[in-house]
């Protein structure tokens, strides 16, 4: 969320964040547990983020055949974990994700 905030050409006065973790941004705001079901703007942002993520995963699927990113969309499904173990880690994988860290330790 920090990256998205830093790319805004217009900075908000107040930010509402879904969940319990407030990002490291220089803007006052609040966290709202289940905010996507309570606040229309958070719900819309969540939908836009998921659509963008799905589009990115479809692109990654074409760039990295075999990982089947378009099927699991990056979620830690059984298929995702199998492909990660079989094919290894790409530069697109998040090293903060425990199975990726474990795979890197094995490699």
Backbone bond lengths (Angstrom), bond angles and torsions (degrees), N, CA, C in turn:
res aa  C-N    CA-C-N  psi(-1)  N-CA   C-N-CA  omega(-1)  CA-C   N-CA-C  phi
1 X - - - 1.452 - - 1.534 110.38 -
2 X 1.315 115.66 -31.53 1.467 118.97 179.12 1.528 110.18 -61.06
3 X 1.335 116.97 -43.88 1.472 119.92 178.86 1.520 111.00 -59.40
4 X 1.324 116.54 -44.43 1.468 120.41 179.87 1.525 110.54 -63.11
5 X 1.318 116.18 -43.82 1.465 120.48 179.64 1.530 110.59 -61.20
6 X 1.323 116.74 -43.52 1.466 120.84 -176.83 1.537 111.90 -66.61
7 X 1.314 117.79 -22.02 1.462 121.36 -179.76 1.528 113.17 -88.54
8 X 1.313 118.00 -5.40 1.462 120.70 -179.73 1.521 110.42 -67.72
9 X 1.324 116.03 134.43 1.464 119.26 175.70 1.530 110.33 -81.34
10 X 1.317 116.22 -26.20 1.458 122.40 177.33 1.527 107.22 -116.23
11 X 1.306 118.04 123.37 1.468 121.24 -177.77 1.523 110.46 -92.51
12 X 1.340 116.82 132.54 1.468 119.83 178.66 1.534 111.78 -73.92
13 X 1.323 115.06 162.80 1.470 121.43 176.21 1.529 110.77 -88.01
14 X 1.327 116.06 -23.39 1.467 122.09 -174.50 1.519 107.91 -150.14
15 X 1.338 116.51 140.41 1.466 121.09 -178.83 1.524 109.40 -123.40
16 X 1.321 115.74 136.04 1.460 121.57 173.52 1.526 106.85 -111.58
17 X 1.328 115.46 127.69 1.456 121.75 -174.83 1.517 109.68 -119.25
18 X 1.313 116.22 133.10 1.458 121.63 176.76 1.521 109.13 -74.43
19 X 1.325 117.09 126.52 1.460 121.03 176.91 1.511 112.95 113.34
20 X 1.337 115.36 -155.83 1.461 120.73 -175.93 1.522 112.82 -117.15
21 X 1.323 117.79 -7.89 1.457 121.86 -177.30 1.521 110.40 -103.88
22 X 1.330 117.01 123.39 1.461 121.03 177.25 1.527 108.61 -94.65
23 X 1.335 117.29 129.04 1.466 119.80 -176.63 1.526 112.70 -68.98
24 X 1.312 114.85 161.62 1.465 121.67 179.30 1.526 108.85 -80.50
25 X 1.325 115.87 80.46 1.464 122.07 178.63 1.520 108.59 -130.85
26 X 1.322 115.50 154.66 1.474 120.87 -179.95 1.525 110.26 -90.86
27 X 1.305 115.85 66.23 1.457 121.12 179.71 1.523 108.52 -154.42
28 X 1.313 117.55 133.43 1.465 118.34 176.28 1.518 110.58 -68.26
29 X 1.311 115.51 154.22 1.450 119.85 179.15 1.507 111.61 178.55
30 X 1.320 114.87 -164.19 1.459 121.01 -177.24 1.520 110.25 -148.11
31 X 1.324 115.45 154.41 1.455 121.08 171.57 1.521 107.83 -98.84
32 X 1.326 115.68 145.30 1.463 121.11 -178.99 1.521 107.90 -133.54
33 X 1.326 115.84 111.27 1.459 120.59 177.57 1.528 108.62 -63.61
34 X 1.311 116.15 130.63 1.476 123.69 -175.65 1.524 110.80 58.11
35 X 1.324 115.84 36.10 1.458 121.08 -179.30 1.515 113.67 -59.83
36 X 1.341 116.39 -30.19 1.469 118.87 -179.36 1.524 112.10 -68.35
37 X 1.311 117.77 -18.44 1.468 119.68 176.51 1.527 112.34 -99.56
38 X 1.347 116.40 -5.07 1.463 120.30 -176.87 1.529 113.50 -112.89
39 X 1.327 116.64 -29.97 1.468 121.43 -173.38 1.526 108.92 -121.56
40 X 1.329 116.98 120.41 1.473 121.03 -176.22 1.525 112.63 -57.19
41 X 1.328 117.18 -39.70 1.467 120.34 -178.31 1.530 111.68 -67.00
42 X 1.329 117.23 -37.43 1.466 120.30 177.11 1.521 109.18 -68.35
43 X 1.317 117.03 -40.84 1.456 121.18 177.40 1.527 111.17 -59.78
44 X 1.320 116.89 -45.14 1.474 121.07 179.35 1.525 110.63 -64.23
45 X 1.335 117.26 -42.68 1.465 120.80 178.90 1.523 110.57 -62.70
46 X 1.309 116.25 -38.67 1.464 121.17 179.10 1.527 110.84 -63.76
47 X 1.318 116.69 -43.29 1.466 120.89 178.81 1.529 110.34 -63.82
48 X 1.333 116.77 -45.94 1.467 120.18 179.10 1.530 111.32 -61.28
49 X 1.318 116.95 -41.14 1.462 120.69 179.37 1.526 111.18 -64.51
50 X 1.324 117.42 -40.92 1.470 120.67 179.95 1.519 111.31 -67.90
51 X 1.308 117.71 -39.03 1.469 121.13 177.43 1.527 109.69 -64.70
52 X 1.324 117.07 -43.91 1.468 120.60 178.40 1.521 110.37 -62.73
53 X 1.330 116.96 -43.50 1.465 121.18 178.55 1.527 111.00 -61.98
54 X 1.330 117.36 -44.83 1.463 120.77 179.14 1.526 111.40 -61.55
55 X 1.321 117.14 -40.17 1.470 120.66 177.46 1.524 110.63 -64.45
56 X 1.328 116.24 -41.66 1.465 120.10 178.66 1.525 110.61 -64.28
57 X 1.317 117.48 -40.16 1.463 120.88 179.67 1.528 111.16 -66.26
58 X 1.325 117.62 -34.51 1.464 120.85 176.02 1.529 110.22 -65.59
59 X 1.321 116.78 -40.02 1.469 120.68 176.39 1.529 110.36 -64.72
60 X 1.329 116.77 -45.19 1.466 120.33 178.92 1.524 111.44 -62.74
61 X 1.328 116.52 -32.53 1.459 120.89 177.85 1.533 110.60 -60.62
62 X 1.331 116.35 -39.56 1.471 120.61 178.22 1.533 111.34 -72.45
63 X 1.323 117.41 -35.40 1.465 121.43 -178.41 1.530 113.08 -76.78
64 X 1.315 116.77 -29.17 1.457 122.03 -177.55 1.526 110.41 -126.38
65 X 1.327 116.92 74.75 1.466 119.30 -179.11 1.530 110.87 -60.43
66 X 1.287 115.53 144.09 1.451 120.69 179.40 1.517 113.63 103.84
67 X 1.316 117.02 -29.21 1.463 119.97 -179.36 1.527 111.79 -78.97
68 X 1.309 116.58 -22.24 1.472 123.09 179.67 1.533 112.02 56.17
69 X 1.339 114.46 44.05 1.462 120.35 178.96 1.527 112.38 -57.25
70 X 1.319 118.33 -33.53 1.464 121.23 -178.66 1.529 111.87 -66.67
71 X 1.325 116.81 -23.08 1.472 119.69 -179.38 1.522 111.83 -83.11
72 X 1.322 117.91 -45.79 1.462 119.20 -174.18 1.526 113.23 -101.06
73 X 1.343 117.47 -8.55 1.473 123.37 176.16 1.525 113.57 54.54
74 X 1.341 116.16 24.66 1.455 119.46 176.89 1.521 114.61 88.23
75 X 1.322 117.46 -1.48 1.456 119.27 177.10 1.523 109.17 -75.67
76 X 1.333 117.79 150.28 1.461 120.11 -177.23 1.532 112.61 -77.03
77 X 1.325 115.64 62.24 1.458 120.47 177.26 1.531 109.04 -77.82
78 X 1.313 116.20 169.19 1.462 121.06 176.58 1.535 109.65 -57.47
79 X 1.343 117.26 -42.58 1.468 122.09 178.45 1.528 110.69 -60.62
80 X 1.322 116.77 -46.70 1.467 121.21 -179.84 1.531 110.54 -57.66
81 X 1.312 116.25 -48.60 1.460 120.92 -178.01 1.526 111.48 -65.09
82 X 1.336 117.23 -37.24 1.465 120.66 177.30 1.525 110.82 -63.95
83 X 1.323 117.20 -46.29 1.474 121.47 -179.33 1.525 110.98 -64.90
84 X 1.303 116.24 -39.63 1.457 120.64 178.75 1.532 110.36 -61.84
85 X 1.316 115.76 -44.31 1.464 120.51 -179.42 1.532 111.12 -68.55
86 X 1.307 116.68 -39.85 1.464 121.97 -177.13 1.527 112.62 -75.21
87 X 1.325 117.08 -44.50 1.468 121.46 -172.41 1.523 114.29 -100.38
88 X 1.322 117.16 -15.31 1.454 119.93 -179.62 1.518 112.88 90.60
89 X 1.306 115.45 -172.44 1.465 123.92 -174.05 1.529 109.66 -98.35
90 X 1.322 116.63 137.36 1.463 121.74 173.18 1.526 108.42 -100.85
91 X 1.329 116.63 170.89 1.468 119.03 176.82 1.522 111.69 -68.25
92 X 1.324 116.63 -12.81 1.461 120.82 179.41 1.526 112.58 -82.82
93 X 1.313 117.83 -18.56 1.460 120.54 -179.24 1.531 110.53 -72.32
94 X 1.322 115.15 143.21 1.467 121.16 179.35 1.523 109.83 -83.74
95 X 1.307 116.84 122.18 1.464 120.27 -179.79 1.538 111.41 -71.47
96 X 1.330 117.64 -11.79 1.462 120.38 175.85 1.527 111.84 -78.19
97 X 1.332 117.35 -11.35 1.466 122.90 179.59 1.535 107.79 -82.17
98 X 1.319 116.63 120.78 1.466 121.88 -173.19 1.530 114.42 -50.51
99 X 1.347 120.70 -47.91 1.465 118.94 178.61 1.536 113.60 -61.61
100 X 1.314 117.37 -30.55 1.466 120.48 176.43 1.520 109.97 -69.01
101 X 1.318 117.01 -45.61 1.477 121.29 177.05 1.531 110.10 -57.84
102 X 1.325 116.25 -43.40 1.472 119.90 179.97 1.519 110.95 -64.08
103 X 1.327 116.48 -41.41 1.466 120.88 179.11 1.523 111.15 -64.42
104 X 1.320 117.15 -39.81 1.463 121.11 178.14 1.531 111.02 -65.16
105 X 1.322 116.63 -35.44 1.458 120.34 179.43 1.531 111.41 -68.35
106 X 1.337 116.57 -30.95 1.468 122.11 180.00 1.524 110.30 -77.25
107 X 1.330 116.68 -35.31 1.458 121.51 -174.51 1.518 112.67 -67.92
